[in-house]
């Protein structure tokens, strides 16, 4: 058991290094997957995303795993703009782990309702394998919990909890991760997505 735990801890440290230093960290993550290194818990929370399909209308790039790898690479380009690169990059890597449990077919449509909330809980479980810093874990979890708020706020959806957003996380980091999330899919319109981010920041910071 100790040998296995040591291996998992070393893998966590190696991933941490690559997501912070590689220009395309997806290459390292995918190499681990190809070697079957992501099959043990908690890393299987990532590898099982290969089984989760997405709507081709919104995600022409394919399944959740492919999307996550694209988002991770987008995040690597802008991590220095975040308030904490380490928190930000783990938020990018884990942002959609809740989709494994929440993705369903409803009336011939693929939906993932509440994957952000479920994902935040799974982030805590994932990081607690390796971290004792509860504040750090919460910061990553809150990035995941609120990563859908660009959509919620821009479209004035009634369940957007702006008070919680302001209290529990960094709005600028959410905007940055949200942009990476939107660009990490096939055929994204960069100018349109950047405009959505500007609108989100304006509404999120000014609406009381």
QUICOR-V512107 format. One record per residue. RES is the residue in one small letter. NEAR is the number of other C-alpha atoms within 12 Angstrom. D_CENTER is the distance of its C-alpha to the mean C-alpha in Angstrom with 1 decimal. Layout:
((RES/NEAR/D_CENTER) (RES/NEAR/D_CENTER))
This chain:
((x/7/29.7) (x/8/29.6) (x/9/29.4) (x/13/26.4) (x/16/24.7) (x/14/25.6) (x/19/24.2) (x/27/20.8) (x/24/20.9) (x/17/21.9) (x/26/19.1) (x/28/16.6) (x/19/18.6) (x/19/18.8) (x/31/15.1) (x/26/14.8) (x/20/17.6) (x/28/16.4) (x/36/12.9) (x/31/15.0) (x/22/18.0) (x/23/17.5) (x/20/17.4) (x/23/15.8) (x/32/14.0) (x/32/13.3) (x/20/17.1) (x/27/17.2) (x/34/14.4) (x/25/16.2) (x/17/19.5) (x/25/18.7) (x/26/17.9) (x/15/21.1) (x/12/23.1) (x/16/21.9) (x/25/20.4) (x/27/17.3) (x/19/19.4) (x/22/20.0) (x/25/18.1) (x/27/15.5) (x/32/14.4) (x/24/15.4) (x/33/12.3) (x/40/10.8) (x/34/14.1) (x/28/14.8) (x/33/12.1) (x/27/14.9) (x/20/16.9) (x/31/14.8) (x/29/16.2) (x/32/15.2) (x/24/17.6) (x/18/19.2) (x/16/19.9) (x/23/16.4) (x/27/14.9) (x/19/17.9) (x/25/16.0) (x/25/16.0) (x/30/14.1) (x/39/10.5) (x/36/10.9) (x/33/12.4) (x/39/9.8) (x/43/7.1) (x/40/10.0) (x/35/10.8) (x/41/7.7) (x/45/8.1) (x/35/11.7) (x/34/11.4) (x/45/9.7) (x/34/12.6) (x/29/15.0) (x/27/14.4) (x/32/13.3) (x/19/16.9) (x/19/16.6) (x/26/14.3) (x/23/16.1) (x/24/14.8) (x/28/13.5) (x/30/12.9) (x/37/10.8) (x/45/8.9) (x/46/8.4) (x/45/7.4) (x/50/4.8) (x/50/3.7) (x/50/5.1) (x/51/4.3) (x/50/1.7) (x/52/5.0) (x/45/7.4) (x/35/9.4) (x/37/10.6) (x/33/13.0) (x/24/15.0) (x/24/14.9) (x/28/15.5) (x/20/19.2) (x/15/21.9) (x/12/23.7) (x/7/26.7) (x/9/25.7) (x/16/22.3) (x/21/18.9) (x/24/17.0) (x/27/14.0) (x/21/15.2) (x/26/13.7) (x/29/10.6) (x/32/8.9) (x/28/11.8) (x/28/12.1) (x/38/8.6) (x/33/9.6) (x/28/12.7) (x/36/11.5) (x/41/9.5) (x/36/13.0) (x/26/14.8) (x/34/13.0) (x/35/13.6) (x/23/17.0) (x/24/18.2) (x/26/18.2) (x/19/18.2) (x/14/20.8) (x/15/19.6) (x/17/18.7) (x/17/18.0) (x/25/15.4) (x/30/13.7) (x/29/13.9) (x/34/12.4) (x/44/9.1) (x/42/9.4) (x/41/10.5) (x/49/7.7) (x/46/5.7) (x/39/9.2) (x/45/9.9) (x/44/7.3) (x/40/9.8) (x/45/12.7) (x/39/13.6) (x/28/14.9) (x/25/16.4) (x/33/18.2) (x/26/19.3) (x/18/20.8) (x/18/22.2) (x/14/21.1) (x/12/22.9) (x/17/20.3) (x/25/18.4) (x/23/19.0) (x/29/19.6) (x/18/21.4) (x/19/18.6) (x/35/16.2) (x/25/18.8) (x/15/19.6) (x/22/16.5) (x/32/14.3) (x/33/14.8) (x/36/15.1) (x/30/15.2) (x/40/11.9) (x/44/10.4) (x/43/12.4) (x/43/11.4) (x/51/7.6) (x/43/9.0) (x/40/11.4) (x/41/9.2) (x/43/7.5) (x/38/11.2) (x/34/12.7) (x/37/10.7) (x/34/13.1) (x/22/16.8) (x/17/19.3) (x/22/17.3) (x/16/19.8) (x/19/18.8) (x/13/21.5) (x/15/20.7) (x/27/17.0) (x/23/18.2) (x/18/20.8) (x/28/18.4) (x/36/16.6) (x/24/20.1) (x/24/21.1) (x/34/18.1) (x/30/19.0) (x/19/22.6) (x/26/22.3) (x/34/19.9) (x/20/22.2) (x/14/25.5) (x/18/25.4) (x/12/26.8))
